[in-house]
Amino acid sequence: MAVARTRCVALVGVSGHVVEVEADVGHGIAGVNLIGMLDTALSEARDRVRSAIINSRYAWPDARVTISLFPASLPKRGSLFDLAIAIALLGAAGLVPRKRISSPFFLGELGLDGSIKPVRGVLPAAVAAAEAGAQSVVVPFQNAAEAGLVPGLTVVPVINLAELVEWLRSGDEANMPTLTEPTEPVSWNKPDAQAPPALDLADVAGQAMARSALEVCAAGGHNLWMMGQPGTGKTMLAERLPTLLPPLDRDQALEVTAIHSVAGILPPGRPLLTHPPFMAPHHTATIAAIVGGGSGVIRPGAVSRAHRGVLFLDEAPEFPARVLDSLRQPLESGKVTVARAAGTVSFPARFMLVLAANPCPCAQPSTPESPCQCTPTQRRRYLARLSGPLIDRIDVKVRLNRSTRRELLADRQFIEPSTVVAERVSQARERTVKRLAGTPWRCNAEIPTAMLHGDYRLPSTAMSPLYRCLDTGELSARGLDRVIRVSWTLADLLGKDRPEVSETNAALGLWLGTE
């Protein structure tokens, strides 16, 4: 008996860190000691591993067993390490060849009967293994397609511990199925067969201005605020915004999939998410649910799960003020940082924010025959829950009014389906990407202030209406930047090289909510 070593991955946020698992079976009082800054779930691994080995018909060493997870200073959480611990222990006991277990990475949770169960975060763990130079990774069978998304990595899917041990003993590569590609080739433009029924912008009638604002937001990645009485279509519009966005490219898809994998919400049978996500948390959600957190393992919140997609807050004034104000930092930086006593974790959070609000707290339809009974003070107090700094970060503001029957019928002549609008959005984004070539930005909403007033500075004739609003105080410095970004988006939609005064006027109207 001697020391055996294998490797696993510790997840911190959506980043993987290589962990070396060492097992020593030696003389002394029989027992198992696990060391290496472990949480409760990992400390309980000794019992799961023992039962799994015994129920797989292998002898448990009647000796002193020490298992170390290196580096000891790195926090390790969860049941992801079960399989690596069991294999290292079997290698130290001489039941599997030590040379065959030193190179691969082993990821998986063990059942008491020796079965290998799926775990969260396999994709970022496999990425970390590949970056560490691994040639192969052993994962639960249910996670094989997810791990197979990492190029150049041989994936070994296993169902139970006995199957894996026999393969390690035999040394016969042909006895174990391997997976080097996803179970099904990923088609970036084919609709997902397991996705919910497709929504279409053509379902929304009577809100031509709101549909146009939605197109502008989709083309430039801008934030949107909609205010209107119940039943005017705010939720329908927000839910159809993702149908206007282009599919994720491969790097973005892997990034989004990794976040959803760590969060444990990756849909079964869909190893890769190719469409922008849509998150709509309830107004009772806490700050931890929105921005991320947790007492033990820090999980990504709704802002990170909406990364590269849409975060929709319906009935926005009903959210606690602290929750709404917590969105200000990720809206500016594109990431969220969660600080806990155990450490600090950063999650990507570049999303489009869509807020919807009723004009008053009663949320009752108001008609000339039956007007709303809310006083002006109640209305101001209700909308004041959305702080000025948050509203200042909204690029496009739209007021929705109830449509008459005649307006609904007339508007149906001008309604366009999502596919038609999405094509214009795609063309506008292609112009944006061509203009921003050589930079890390891919849409107008991401352009930093320095570049807006530098390489992408507008001529003074186009800026004149914005200067007047700055002088009167209608426009803040932050608002100026956001209006300029929207004007670039309007120019891209029209196929212009640079915005003119007509685009800046239109963008200013969208920012002020007067369009």
C-alpha positions in Angstrom: 0.0 0.0 0.0 1.1 3.6 -0.8 -0.1 7.0 -1.7 -2.3 7.3 -4.8 -3.2 10.5 -6.5 -5.9 11.6 -8.9 -7.5 14.9 -9.8 -10.8 16.7 -9.5 -12.1 20.3 -9.8 -13.3 22.8 -7.2 -15.8 25.3 -8.5 -15.6 28.9 -7.2 -18.4 30.8 -8.9 -18.3 29.6 -12.5 -14.5 29.1 -12.5 -12.9 25.7 -11.9 -9.7 25.2 -9.9 -7.7 21.9 -10.2 -7.7 19.9 -7.0 -5.3 17.0 -6.4 -6.9 14.2 -4.4 -4.4 12.1 -2.4 -5.2 8.9 -0.5 -2.9 7.1 1.9 -3.7 3.7 3.4 -1.2 3.0 6.2 -0.7 1.5 9.6 -2.6 2.8 12.6 -6.1 2.8 14.1 -8.6 2.1 11.5 -10.6 5.1 10.4 -11.0 7.7 7.6 -9.6 11.3 7.9 -10.6 13.8 5.3 -8.6 17.0 5.2 -8.4 20.1 3.0 -10.9 22.8 4.0 -14.1 20.9 3.4 -17.8 21.8 3.8 -20.4 19.5 5.4 -21.5 17.8 2.2 -17.9 16.9 1.4 -17.1 15.8 5.0 -20.0 13.3 4.6 -18.3 11.8 1.6 -16.5 9.2 3.8 -19.8 7.5 4.5 -21.0 7.6 0.9 -17.6 6.4 -0.4 -17.4 3.5 2.1 -20.9 2.3 1.4 -20.4 2.6 -2.4 -17.1 0.6 -2.3 -18.5 -2.2 -0.1 -21.8 -2.5 -2.1 -19.7 -2.7 -5.3 -18.1 -5.9 -3.8 -14.7 -4.4 -3.0 -12.9 -4.8 0.3 -12.7 -1.8 2.5 -9.2 -1.4 3.8 -9.0 -2.3 7.6 -6.3 0.4 8.1 -5.9 4.1 8.8 -7.0 6.0 5.7 -6.0 9.6 5.1 -7.5 11.6 2.2 -6.1 15.0 1.4 -7.5 17.5 -1.1 -4.8 19.9 -2.2 -4.5 22.9 -2.2 -5.7 22.9 1.4 -6.3 26.7 1.4 -8.9 26.5 -1.4 -12.5 26.0 -0.1 -14.1 22.8 -1.4 -17.8 22.3 -1.4 -20.4 19.8 -2.6 -20.4 16.1 -3.6 -18.5 16.6 -6.8 -15.4 15.0 -5.2 -17.0 11.6 -4.3 -15.8 9.7 -7.3 -12.2 11.1 -7.2 -12.0 10.2 -3.5 -13.2 6.7 -4.1 -10.8 6.1 -7.0 -7.8 7.5 -5.1 -8.6 5.3 -2.1 -8.9 2.2 -4.3 -5.6 3.1 -5.9 -3.9 3.5 -2.5 -5.4 0.1 -1.5 -3.9 -1.5 -4.6 -7.3 -2.4 -6.1 -6.7 -0.2 -9.3 -3.4 0.7 -11.0 -2.1 4.0 -9.6 -0.6 5.0 -13.0 -4.0 4.8 -14.7 -5.7 7.2 -12.3 -3.1 9.9 -12.0 -3.9 11.6 -15.3 -7.7 11.7 -15.8 -10.1 13.9 -13.9 -12.9 12.2 -12.0 -16.2 14.1 -11.4 -19.3 12.7 -9.8 -21.4 11.9 -6.7 -21.6 8.4 -5.4 -24.8 6.7 -4.3 -24.7 4.2 -1.5 -25.2 1.3 -4.0 -22.2 2.4 -6.0 -24.1 4.3 -8.7 -22.6 7.5 -10.0 -25.1 10.4 -9.9 -25.0 13.6 -12.0 -23.7 16.8 -10.4 -23.8 20.5 -11.1 -21.1 22.5 -12.9 -19.7 19.7 -15.1 -19.1 22.1 -18.0 -16.9 24.6 -16.2 -15.2 21.7 -14.4 -14.4 20.1 -17.8 -13.1 23.4 -19.1 -10.8 23.7 -16.1 -9.6 20.1 -16.7 -8.8 20.8 -20.4 -7.0 24.0 -19.5 -4.9 22.0 -17.0 -3.8 19.7 -19.8 -6.1 16.8 -19.2 -6.7 14.3 -22.0 -9.7 12.6 -20.5 -12.4 13.2 -17.9 -14.6 10.6 -16.2 -18.2 11.9 -15.5 -21.6 10.5 -14.7 -23.4 9.2 -17.8 -26.1 11.9 -17.5 -23.4 14.7 -17.6 -21.5 13.2 -20.6 -23.1 15.4 -23.3 -22.4 18.5 -21.3 -18.8 17.6 -20.7 -18.5 16.7 -24.4 -18.9 20.3 -25.4 -15.3 21.0 -24.5 -13.2 20.5 -27.6 -10.1 18.2 -27.5 -11.3 16.4 -24.3 -12.1 12.7 -24.2 -15.2 12.1 -22.0 -15.6 8.8 -20.3 -19.3 8.3 -19.2 -19.8 5.9 -16.3 -22.9 4.5 -14.7 -21.6 2.8 -11.5 -18.3 2.4 -9.6 -17.9 -1.3 -10.4 -18.0 -0.6 -14.1 -15.3 2.1 -13.8 -13.1 0.0 -11.6 -13.1 -3.0 -14.0 -12.2 -0.7 -16.8 -9.3 0.8 -14.9 -8.1 -2.7 -14.0 -8.4 -4.1 -17.5 -6.6 -1.3 -19.2 -8.7 -2.0 -22.3 -9.8 1.3 -23.8 -12.4 -0.5 -26.0 -14.3 -1.7 -23.0 -15.5 1.7 -22.0 -17.6 4.0 -24.2 -16.1 7.4 -24.8 -17.6 10.6 -25.9 -15.6 13.3 -27.7 -18.6 15.2 -29.2 -22.1 16.2 -28.0 -24.6 13.3 -28.3 -26.3 15.3 -31.1 -24.6 17.9 -33.3 -25.6 21.4 -32.2 -27.4 23.3 -34.8 -27.2 27.0 -34.1 -30.2 28.0 -36.2 -32.5 25.1 -35.8 -35.2 25.6 -33.2 -35.0 23.5 -30.1 -37.5 20.7 -30.2 -37.8 20.6 -26.4 -38.2 24.4 -26.1 -41.7 25.7 -25.1 -44.0 26.8 -28.0 -42.5 29.8 -29.8 -43.8 33.3 -29.0 -44.3 35.8 -31.7 -44.3 39.6 -31.7 -47.3 39.4 -34.1 -49.4 38.4 -31.1 -49.2 41.9 -29.7 -51.7 44.3 -31.4 -52.4 47.9 -30.8 -48.9 48.8 -29.4 -47.0 49.9 -32.5 -44.7 52.3 -30.6 -43.9 49.6 -28.0 -43.1 47.1 -30.7 -40.7 49.6 -32.4 -39.0 50.3 -29.0 -38.6 46.6 -28.5 -36.8 46.4 -31.9 -34.5 49.2 -30.9 -33.6 47.6 -27.6 -33.0 44.2 -29.3 -30.7 45.8 -31.9 -28.6 47.7 -29.4 -28.9 45.7 -26.2 -30.6 48.5 -24.4 -32.6 48.5 -21.2 -36.4 49.2 -21.4 -39.0 50.6 -19.1 -42.7 50.1 -19.9 -45.5 51.8 -18.0 -49.2 51.3 -18.6 -52.4 50.0 -17.3 -53.0 46.3 -16.8 -53.9 44.5 -20.0 -51.9 46.8 -22.3 -49.4 44.1 -23.3 -46.4 44.8 -21.1 -45.7 41.2 -20.2 -46.4 39.9 -23.7 -43.9 42.4 -25.1 -41.2 41.5 -22.6 -41.7 37.7 -23.2 -41.2 38.2 -26.9 -38.0 40.3 -26.7 -35.8 37.1 -26.8 -37.4 36.1 -30.1 -35.9 39.3 -31.7 -32.3 38.6 -30.4 -29.8 36.7 -32.5 -28.7 33.2 -31.4 -25.7 33.0 -29.1 -22.4 32.4 -30.7 -20.4 29.4 -29.5 -18.3 31.3 -26.9 -21.4 33.0 -25.5 -23.4 29.7 -25.5 -20.7 28.0 -23.5 -20.6 30.9 -21.0 -24.3 30.9 -20.5 -24.5 27.1 -20.3 -21.8 27.1 -17.6 -23.8 29.5 -15.5 -26.9 27.4 -15.8 -25.0 24.3 -15.1 -23.5 25.7 -11.8 -27.0 26.9 -10.9 -28.4 23.4 -11.5 -31.1 24.6 -13.9 -29.7 23.2 -17.1 -32.7 21.6 -18.9 -32.5 17.8 -19.3 -31.5 16.7 -22.7 -30.2 20.2 -23.7 -26.4 20.2 -23.0 -25.9 23.5 -24.8 -28.1 26.7 -24.5 -28.0 28.4 -27.9 -30.7 31.0 -27.4 -30.6 34.1 -25.1 -32.1 33.2 -21.7 -35.2 34.9 -20.2 -35.5 35.3 -16.5 -38.6 36.8 -14.8 -38.3 36.5 -10.9 -41.2 37.2 -8.7 -41.4 40.5 -6.9 -41.0 38.7 -3.5 -37.4 37.6 -4.5 -34.6 38.5 -2.1 -31.3 40.2 -2.9 -29.6 36.8 -2.8 -32.1 35.4 -5.3 -31.5 38.4 -7.7 -27.8 39.0 -7.5 -26.6 35.7 -6.1 -25.3 34.4 -2.8 -26.1 31.7 -0.3 -24.9 30.7 3.2 -22.8 27.8 2.0 -22.2 27.4 -1.7 -22.5 30.8 -3.5 -24.9 30.3 -6.4 -25.6 32.7 -9.3 -28.7 34.8 -9.0 -31.2 35.9 -11.6 -29.0 38.6 -13.0 -26.3 36.0 -13.9 -28.8 33.4 -15.1 -30.0 36.2 -17.5 -26.5 36.7 -18.8 -26.6 37.4 -22.6 -30.3 37.5 -22.3 -33.2 39.4 -20.7 -34.1 40.0 -17.1 -37.7 41.0 -16.7 -39.1 42.6 -13.6 -42.9 42.7 -13.8 -44.6 45.0 -11.3 -41.2 46.6 -10.7 -42.3 49.0 -8.0 -43.5 46.0 -5.9 -39.8 44.8 -5.6 -38.1 46.0 -2.4 -36.0 49.1 -2.9 -32.8 47.4 -1.8 -33.3 44.7 -4.5 -33.9 47.2 -7.2 -30.9 49.3 -6.2 -28.7 46.2 -6.2 -29.1 46.1 -10.0 -27.2 49.3 -10.5 -23.7 47.8 -10.2 -24.2 44.9 -12.6 -25.9 47.2 -15.1 -22.8 49.3 -15.3 -20.0 46.7 -15.0 -21.6 43.6 -16.6 -20.7 41.4 -13.7 -21.8 41.0 -10.1 -19.5 40.4 -7.1 -20.8 38.5 -4.1 -18.6 38.9 -0.9 -18.9 36.4 1.9 -16.7 35.5 4.9 -15.4 32.5 2.9 -14.3 34.7 0.0 -15.4 36.8 -2.9 -17.0 35.4 -6.1 -17.7 37.2 -9.3 -20.4 36.1 -11.8 -20.9 37.5 -15.3 -24.1 39.5 -15.6 -24.4 41.4 -18.9 -28.1 41.4 -19.5 -30.9 43.5 -20.9 -33.2 44.9 -18.1 -36.9 45.2 -18.8 -39.0 46.9 -16.2 -42.8 47.0 -16.3 -45.0 49.1 -14.0 -48.6 50.2 -13.5 -49.2 53.9 -13.3 -50.7 53.6 -9.8 -50.8 51.1 -6.9 -54.4 50.0 -7.3 -53.6 48.4 -10.7 -57.2 48.8 -11.7 -58.3 49.7 -15.3 -59.1 53.4 -15.5 -61.8 54.5 -17.9 -63.7 57.8 -18.2 -66.8 56.1 -16.7 -64.8 54.5 -13.9 -61.6 56.6 -13.2 -58.9 55.4 -10.8 -59.4 56.5 -7.2 -55.6 56.8 -6.4 -54.5 60.3 -5.5 -51.6 62.0 -7.2 -49.6 61.6 -4.0 -50.2 57.9 -3.9 -49.1 57.6 -7.6 -46.0 59.6 -7.0 -45.1 57.6 -3.9 -45.7 54.3 -5.8 -43.5 55.2 -8.8 -40.9 56.7 -6.5 -40.0 53.2 -5.4 -38.0 53.1 -8.7 -35.0 55.3 -7.7 -33.7 58.0 -9.9 -30.2 56.4 -10.4 -31.9 53.2 -11.6 -34.3 55.0 -14.0 -31.3 56.9 -15.3 -29.8 53.7 -16.4 -32.8 52.8 -18.6 -32.2 53.7 -22.2 -35.7 53.5 -23.6 -38.9 54.4 -21.8 -42.4 53.7 -23.3 -45.9 54.5 -22.0 -48.5 52.0 -23.1 -52.2 53.1 -23.5 -55.3 51.0 -23.8 -56.3 50.5 -27.5 -59.8 50.8 -28.8 -61.3 48.1 -31.0 -60.8 50.3 -34.1 -57.1 50.8 -33.2 -56.6 47.0 -32.7 -58.2 46.2 -36.0 -56.2 48.9 -37.9 -52.9 47.9 -36.3 -53.1 44.3 -37.5 -52.3 45.6 -41.0 -48.9 46.7 -39.8 -48.0 43.9 -37.4 -44.8 42.0 -38.4 -43.8 38.6 -37.1 -40.7 38.1 -34.9 -38.8 36.5 -37.8 -39.1 39.7 -39.9 -38.1 42.0 -37.1 -35.3 39.7 -36.0 -33.8 39.9 -39.5 -33.6 43.7 -39.2 -32.1 43.3 -35.8 -29.5 40.9 -37.1 -28.5 43.2 -39.9 -28.2 46.1 -37.5 -26.1 44.1 -35.1 -23.8 43.0 -38.0 -23.2 46.7 -38.8 -22.4 47.3 -35.2 -20.0 44.4 -35.0 -18.3 45.6 -38.1 -17.8 49.1 -36.7 -16.6 47.7 -33.4 -14.2 45.2 -34.9 -11.0 44.9 -32.9 -12.8 45.8 -29.6 -14.3 43.6 -26.9 -17.8 45.1 -27.5 -20.4 43.6 -29.6 -23.4 46.0 -29.3 -23.9 49.7 -28.8 -25.0 49.4 -25.2 -21.6 48.1 -24.3 -19.6 51.0 -25.7 -17.8 52.8 -22.8 -18.1 56.5 -22.2 -14.5 57.3 -23.3 -15.1 55.8 -26.7 -18.5 57.5 -27.1 -16.8 60.9 -26.8 -13.7 59.8 -28.6 -13.7 57.5 -31.7 -17.5 57.5 -31.9 -18.1 61.2 -31.1 -21.1 62.7 -33.0 -20.9 65.9 -35.0 -22.0 69.1 -33.2 -25.1 69.4 -35.4 -26.3 66.0 -34.2 -25.5 66.8 -30.6 -27.3 70.2 -30.5 -30.6 68.9 -29.1 -28.8 67.0 -26.4 -26.8 70.0 -25.4 -30.0 72.0 -24.9 -31.4 69.3 -22.6 -28.1 69.3 -20.7 -28.4 73.0 -20.2 -32.0 72.8 -18.9 -31.2 69.8 -16.7 -33.6 67.4 -18.5 -30.6 65.2 -19.3 -27.9 64.0 -17.0 -24.3 63.1 -18.0 -25.2 59.4 -17.8 -28.4 60.0 -19.7 -26.4 61.8 -22.4 -24.2 58.7 -22.9 -27.3 56.4 -23.1 -29.0 58.7 -25.7 -25.9 58.6 -27.8 -25.8 54.8 -27.7 -29.4 54.6 -28.7 -28.8 57.1 -31.6 -26.1 54.8 -32.9 -28.6 51.9 -32.8 -31.2 53.9 -34.7 -28.5 54.7 -37.3 -27.6 51.0 -37.6 -31.3 50.0 -38.1 -31.5 52.6 -40.9 -28.2 51.6 -42.5 -26.5 55.0 -41.9 -22.8 55.3 -41.2 -23.3 57.9 -38.4 -26.3 59.2 -36.5 -27.7 62.5 -37.6 -29.9 65.0 -35.8 -33.0 63.0 -36.6 -31.6 60.0 -34.8 -30.5 61.9 -31.8 -33.9 63.6 -31.5 -35.6 60.2 -31.7 -33.2 58.7 -29.2 -33.8 61.6 -26.9 -37.5 61.1 -27.1 -37.1 57.4 -26.3 -35.0 58.2 -23.3 -37.4 60.9 -22.0 -40.4 58.6 -22.7 -42.1 61.2 -24.9 -42.1 59.2 -28.1 
